[in-house]
Amino acid sequence: MIQRIAMLSVHTCPLAMLGGKETGGMNVYVRDLSRELGRRGFQVDVFTRSQNPAVPRVNNLGQNCRVIHVPAGPEAPYDKNLVYDHLPEFVARVERFAEEQGVAYDLIHSHYWLSGWVAHELRHSWGTPIVQMFHTLAQIKNSVAQRPEERETSRRIEVETQIMAFADRLVAATPLEKAQMVWLYGADPCKIKVIPCGVDLNLFRPIYRERARRQLGVCDRLHMILFVGRIEPLKGIDTLLRAMAIVAQDFPRWKDEICVCIVGGDASEKAEAINVEMERLRALREELGISDLVTFLGAQAQDTLPCYYSAADVLVMPSHYESFGMVALEAMACGTPV
């Protein structure tokens, strides 16, 4: 009988501010799933790499649920592809934590390929079954990559293939993702379970448009076009900007009629040096002559997102690839077309 679950989210913390370079739908998924499992009586420990030594090692996430920040490599934001080199240290510290706490886990639920690698190593020590969810697949990302720097490594593809072979159960968010696992990685279809993502309907529900716009300071006469998500090439924000430049040509009075709001990332000038994609998008906005049309708002607290969704006339998702797309669910739950 399963009582205690080790939830692995190595490269990104479920407590992190959403909309950053590495924080998005997966953070929400891990956080809300862990909380719900805890509410249902399971003991859940979420292990994630420490990115700030000032943050307590153990944080409460909810009933029967806690987040453990594990030192492995620099305790700072770090390129997730470089995290791989520190995974053995992560494994050793998780094993030490479990030993010191005197706990044994009945199940490992790992998220993303880095966590899957860790799960495999922990199973050697614990003999614990593994449930794996990838959230994105390297081979699909490579098939839509438009620049060399957007491509995933051959190491990741190799590790994903290994995980699909050794995991006891694989979770796919959609039937298409299941098919991709089988076609591209040779995964056994019998151990893949399709479990669609959900959305918190207590948080994401319609708000009267006038009230939402008043709260955000958006003029009621404007047609508001909204993007919500991480600022990275895969999200296709440049496609949205180019499309809006064409729209602006057809609407001479667009300043009085249209606004485009980009929610995600850090909108400060200082952050541009960190997020190359934000810098590229700002330059493209300037080049297209739509600086007054498009506003980068930066990351917003999740409890304010229903206001943004409800205030918008439409949510745009120009992504080159989404394994599911939590933002689409959230927007539709608020009654906003996608």
C-alpha positions as CSV (number, residue, x, y, z in Angstrom):
1,M,0.0,0.0,0.0
2,I,1.4,3.4,-1.0
3,Q,1.7,5.8,1.9
4,R,4.9,7.9,1.3
5,I,5.8,9.4,-2.1
6,A,9.1,10.9,-3.1
7,M,8.3,13.6,-5.7
8,L,11.3,14.6,-7.8
9,S,11.5,18.0,-9.5
10,V,15.2,18.5,-9.7
11,H,15.7,21.5,-11.9
12,T,12.8,23.7,-10.9
13,C,11.0,24.3,-7.6
14,P,7.2,24.2,-7.2
15,L,7.5,27.2,-4.9
16,A,9.3,29.4,-7.4
17,M,7.7,32.5,-8.9
18,L,6.0,31.5,-12.2
19,G,6.8,32.9,-15.6
20,G,10.6,32.8,-15.2
21,K,13.0,31.2,-17.6
22,E,12.6,27.8,-16.1
23,T,9.3,28.1,-14.2
24,G,5.9,27.4,-15.7
25,G,3.3,24.7,-16.1
26,M,5.4,22.0,-14.7
27,N,5.9,23.9,-11.4
28,V,2.1,24.3,-11.1
29,Y,1.5,20.6,-11.9
30,V,4.0,19.3,-9.4
31,R,2.8,21.8,-6.7
32,D,-0.9,21.1,-7.1
33,L,-0.5,17.4,-7.5
34,S,1.6,17.1,-4.4
35,R,-0.8,19.2,-2.4
36,E,-3.8,17.1,-3.5
37,L,-2.0,13.9,-2.7
38,G,-1.2,15.2,0.7
39,R,-4.8,16.3,1.2
40,R,-5.9,12.7,0.4
41,G,-3.6,11.3,3.1
42,F,-0.4,10.5,1.4
43,Q,2.9,11.7,2.8
44,V,4.6,13.7,0.0
45,D,8.2,15.0,0.0
46,V,9.1,17.1,-3.1
47,F,12.9,17.1,-3.7
48,T,14.3,20.0,-5.7
49,R,17.8,21.5,-6.2
50,S,18.5,24.4,-3.9
51,Q,18.9,27.6,-5.8
52,N,19.3,29.9,-2.8
53,P,21.2,29.1,0.4
54,A,19.0,31.5,2.4
55,V,15.9,29.5,1.7
56,P,15.1,26.9,4.4
57,R,16.0,23.4,3.5
58,V,12.6,22.1,4.3
59,N,9.4,24.1,3.5
60,N,5.8,23.2,4.2
61,L,3.8,22.9,0.9
62,G,0.5,21.9,2.5
63,Q,-1.1,19.1,4.5
64,N,1.2,16.1,4.7
65,C,3.4,17.7,2.1
66,R,6.8,19.4,2.2
67,V,9.5,20.7,-0.2
68,I,13.1,19.7,0.4
69,H,15.8,21.9,-1.1
70,V,18.8,19.8,-1.9
71,P,22.3,21.4,-2.4
72,A,23.8,20.1,-5.6
73,G,26.1,22.3,-7.5
74,P,25.9,26.1,-7.2
75,E,23.0,27.3,-4.9
76,A,21.9,29.8,-7.5
77,P,19.8,29.7,-10.7
78,Y,21.6,27.5,-13.1
79,D,21.4,26.3,-16.7
80,K,19.3,23.1,-16.5
81,N,21.6,21.4,-19.0
82,L,24.5,21.9,-16.6
83,V,22.5,20.5,-13.7
84,Y,23.2,17.0,-15.1
85,D,26.8,17.1,-13.9
86,H,25.6,17.5,-10.3
87,L,22.9,14.8,-10.3
88,P,25.1,12.2,-8.4
89,E,25.5,14.7,-5.6
90,F,21.7,15.3,-5.6
91,V,21.1,11.5,-5.4
92,A,23.6,11.2,-2.5
93,R,22.0,14.0,-0.5
94,V,18.4,12.7,-1.0
95,E,19.6,9.3,0.2
96,R,21.2,10.9,3.2
97,F,18.1,12.9,4.0
98,A,15.9,9.8,3.9
99,E,18.3,7.9,6.1
100,E,18.6,10.8,8.7
101,Q,14.8,11.2,8.7
102,G,14.3,7.4,9.0
103,V,11.8,7.4,6.2
104,A,11.2,4.9,3.4
105,Y,9.3,5.8,0.2
106,D,6.8,3.5,-1.4
107,L,6.8,5.4,-4.8
108,I,9.0,7.7,-6.7
109,H,7.2,10.2,-9.0
110,S,9.7,11.9,-11.2
111,H,9.2,14.9,-13.5
112,Y,11.4,15.8,-16.5
113,W,14.3,13.8,-17.7
114,L,16.8,15.0,-15.1
115,S,14.5,13.8,-12.3
116,G,14.1,10.5,-14.2
117,W,17.8,9.9,-14.1
118,V,17.8,10.6,-10.3
119,A,14.8,8.2,-9.9
120,H,16.8,5.4,-11.6
121,E,19.7,5.8,-9.2
122,L,17.5,6.0,-6.1
123,R,15.7,2.8,-7.1
124,H,19.1,1.0,-6.9
125,S,19.2,2.0,-3.2
126,W,15.5,1.9,-2.3
127,G,14.0,-0.7,-4.6
128,T,11.1,1.7,-5.1
129,P,8.8,1.7,-8.2
130,I,9.0,4.7,-10.5
131,V,6.2,6.8,-12.2
132,Q,7.7,9.2,-14.7
133,M,6.2,12.2,-16.5
134,F,8.4,14.1,-19.0
135,H,6.4,17.3,-19.6
136,T,8.4,17.8,-22.8
137,L,10.3,15.5,-25.1
138,A,13.7,16.3,-26.6
139,Q,13.0,14.8,-30.0
140,I,9.9,16.9,-30.5
141,K,11.6,20.0,-29.4
142,N,14.5,19.4,-31.8
143,S,12.0,18.9,-34.7
144,V,10.7,22.4,-34.2
145,A,13.9,24.2,-33.2
146,Q,14.6,27.1,-35.4
147,R,18.2,27.9,-34.2
148,P,21.1,25.6,-33.2
149,E,21.0,26.9,-29.6
150,E,17.4,25.8,-29.2
151,R,18.3,22.1,-29.9
152,E,18.3,19.6,-27.0
153,T,21.4,17.5,-26.5
154,S,21.9,13.9,-27.6
155,R,22.5,13.1,-24.0
156,R,19.0,14.1,-23.1
157,I,17.5,11.9,-25.9
158,E,19.6,9.0,-24.7
159,V,18.5,9.4,-21.1
160,E,14.9,9.8,-22.1
161,T,15.1,6.6,-24.0
162,Q,16.6,4.8,-21.0
163,I,13.9,6.2,-18.7
164,M,11.1,4.9,-20.9
165,A,12.6,1.5,-20.7
166,F,13.1,1.2,-17.0
167,A,10.2,3.3,-15.5
168,D,7.4,1.1,-14.1
169,R,4.8,3.6,-15.4
170,L,4.9,6.5,-17.8
171,V,2.4,9.3,-17.7
172,A,1.4,11.1,-20.9
173,A,-0.7,14.3,-20.8
174,T,-2.4,13.5,-24.2
175,P,-2.9,10.6,-26.5
176,L,-0.5,12.3,-29.0
177,E,2.3,12.4,-26.4
178,K,1.7,8.7,-25.7
179,A,2.0,8.0,-29.5
180,Q,5.2,10.1,-29.6
181,M,6.8,8.1,-26.8
182,V,6.0,4.9,-28.7
183,W,7.0,6.1,-32.2
184,L,10.2,8.0,-31.3
185,Y,11.5,6.2,-28.2
186,G,10.2,2.7,-28.6
187,A,8.3,2.9,-25.3
188,D,6.0,0.1,-24.3
189,P,2.4,1.4,-24.9
190,C,1.1,-1.0,-22.2
191,K,2.9,1.0,-19.4
192,I,1.9,4.4,-20.6
193,K,-1.2,6.0,-18.9
194,V,-2.8,9.1,-20.5
195,I,-3.8,11.4,-17.6
196,P,-4.8,14.9,-18.9
197,C,-3.7,17.9,-16.8
198,G,-6.3,19.7,-14.7
199,V,-6.9,23.2,-13.5
200,D,-7.9,24.7,-10.2
201,L,-11.5,25.9,-10.8
202,N,-11.6,27.6,-7.4
203,L,-8.9,30.0,-8.6
204,F,-9.4,30.1,-12.4
205,R,-13.0,31.2,-13.0
206,P,-14.6,34.1,-14.9
207,I,-14.4,37.6,-13.4
208,Y,-16.6,40.4,-14.8
209,R,-14.5,42.0,-17.6
210,E,-15.2,45.5,-16.4
211,R,-14.0,44.6,-12.9
212,A,-10.9,42.8,-14.1
213,R,-9.9,45.7,-16.4
214,R,-10.5,48.2,-13.6
215,Q,-8.3,46.2,-11.3
216,L,-5.5,46.1,-13.9
217,G,-5.9,49.6,-15.2
218,V,-6.8,48.6,-18.7
219,C,-9.1,50.9,-20.8
220,D,-12.4,49.3,-21.6
221,R,-12.4,50.4,-25.2
222,L,-9.1,48.5,-26.0
223,H,-9.0,45.0,-27.6
224,M,-6.6,43.3,-25.2
225,I,-4.5,40.4,-26.6
226,L,-2.8,38.4,-24.0
227,F,0.2,36.0,-23.8
228,V,1.1,34.2,-20.6
229,G,4.2,31.9,-20.3
230,R,7.9,31.6,-20.1
231,I,10.1,33.8,-22.2
232,E,11.9,31.3,-24.4
233,P,12.2,30.7,-28.2
234,L,9.9,27.6,-28.0
235,K,7.0,29.8,-27.0
236,G,7.0,31.6,-30.4
237,I,6.5,35.1,-29.0
238,D,8.4,36.5,-32.0
239,T,5.6,35.1,-34.2
240,L,3.0,37.1,-32.2
241,L,5.1,40.3,-32.5
242,R,5.4,39.9,-36.3
243,A,1.7,39.2,-36.6
244,M,0.8,42.3,-34.6
245,A,3.0,44.4,-36.8
246,I,0.9,43.3,-39.7
247,V,-2.3,44.0,-37.8
248,A,-1.1,47.5,-36.9
249,Q,-0.8,48.3,-40.6
250,D,-4.5,47.5,-41.1
251,F,-5.5,49.6,-38.1
252,P,-4.2,53.1,-38.4
253,R,-5.8,54.0,-35.0
254,W,-4.4,50.9,-33.3
255,K,-3.2,53.0,-30.3
256,D,-6.8,53.6,-29.5
257,E,-8.0,50.1,-30.3
258,I,-5.5,47.4,-29.4
259,C,-3.0,46.5,-26.7
260,V,-0.8,43.4,-26.4
261,C,0.2,42.2,-23.0
262,I,3.1,39.7,-22.5
263,V,3.0,38.1,-19.0
264,G,6.1,36.2,-18.1
265,G,9.8,36.6,-17.4
266,D,11.5,39.6,-15.8
267,A,10.6,42.8,-17.5
268,S,13.3,44.9,-15.9
269,E,16.2,46.2,-17.9
270,K,18.7,44.5,-15.6
271,A,17.2,41.0,-16.3
272,E,17.7,41.3,-20.1
273,A,21.4,40.4,-19.7
274,I,20.2,37.2,-18.0
275,N,17.4,36.4,-20.4
276,V,18.8,36.6,-24.0
277,E,15.3,35.9,-25.4
278,M,13.8,38.9,-23.6
279,E,16.5,41.1,-25.0
280,R,15.9,39.7,-28.5
281,L,12.1,40.2,-28.3
282,R,12.5,43.8,-27.1
283,A,14.8,44.5,-30.0
284,L,12.4,42.9,-32.4
285,R,9.5,45.0,-31.0
286,E,11.6,48.1,-31.6
287,E,12.5,47.0,-35.1
288,L,8.9,46.4,-36.0
289,G,7.8,49.8,-34.7
290,I,5.3,48.4,-32.2
291,S,6.9,49.5,-28.9
292,D,3.7,51.4,-28.0
293,L,1.5,48.4,-28.9
294,V,3.3,45.6,-27.0
295,T,4.0,45.7,-23.3
296,F,6.2,43.2,-21.4
297,L,4.6,43.0,-17.9
298,G,7.0,40.4,-16.4
299,A,6.0,37.5,-14.3
300,Q,2.8,37.9,-12.2
301,A,1.6,36.1,-9.1
302,Q,-0.7,33.2,-10.0
303,D,-3.6,34.5,-8.0
304,T,-3.7,37.6,-10.2
305,L,-3.8,35.6,-13.5
306,P,-7.6,35.2,-13.5
307,C,-7.8,39.0,-13.7
308,Y,-5.6,39.0,-16.8
309,Y,-7.4,36.2,-18.5
310,S,-10.8,37.7,-17.7
311,A,-9.7,41.2,-18.9
312,A,-8.4,39.9,-22.2
313,D,-10.4,39.5,-25.4
314,V,-8.3,36.6,-26.5
315,L,-5.3,34.5,-25.2
316,V,-2.7,33.7,-27.9
317,M,-0.5,30.6,-27.7
318,P,2.0,30.8,-30.6
319,S,4.1,28.0,-29.2
320,H,6.1,25.8,-31.6
321,Y,5.5,22.9,-29.1
322,E,3.4,22.3,-26.1
323,S,3.0,18.9,-24.5
324,F,-0.2,20.1,-23.0
325,G,-0.4,23.8,-22.3
326,M,-1.7,24.7,-18.8
327,V,-2.2,28.3,-19.8
328,A,-4.9,27.2,-22.3
329,L,-6.8,25.4,-19.6
330,E,-6.5,28.4,-17.2
331,A,-7.8,30.9,-19.8
332,M,-10.7,28.7,-20.9
333,A,-11.7,28.2,-17.3
334,C,-11.9,32.0,-17.1
335,G,-14.1,32.1,-20.2
336,T,-11.4,33.5,-22.4
337,P,-11.1,32.3,-26.1
338,V,-7.7,30.7,-26.9
